[in-house]
Amino acid sequence: MVSDDLGTQIWLGERYLELWPEERSADRLCRELFGTDIDSCSSRIDGGELLRRIRHQRTADFRHGELVVIDGWLLARSEARVFALAAVGTAR
């Protein structure tokens, strides 16, 4: 991860959503990240499995050039989407 600071992660997530506003929903972000909606994601997939999937996707993103630049930060798109999901979750 780019930063262990939750505030920084949420800020990056908010910036990601400003750049890609069409992804501004928890369901959309979960479908992009995990192939399922937010309810299925949170109730059917345990935390360890989610973390494994995120790490795998982040590595694949770097390998395939699926990168985004946000205010000078270079992120795997999946990493930015996780931050965006955190931002959407805190905005509720």
Secondary structure, 3 states (H helix, E strand, C coil): CCCCCHHHHHHHHHHHHHHCHHHCCHHHHHHHHHCCCHHHHHHHCCHHHHHHHHHHHHHHHHHHCCEEEECCEEEEHHHHHHHHHHHHHHCC
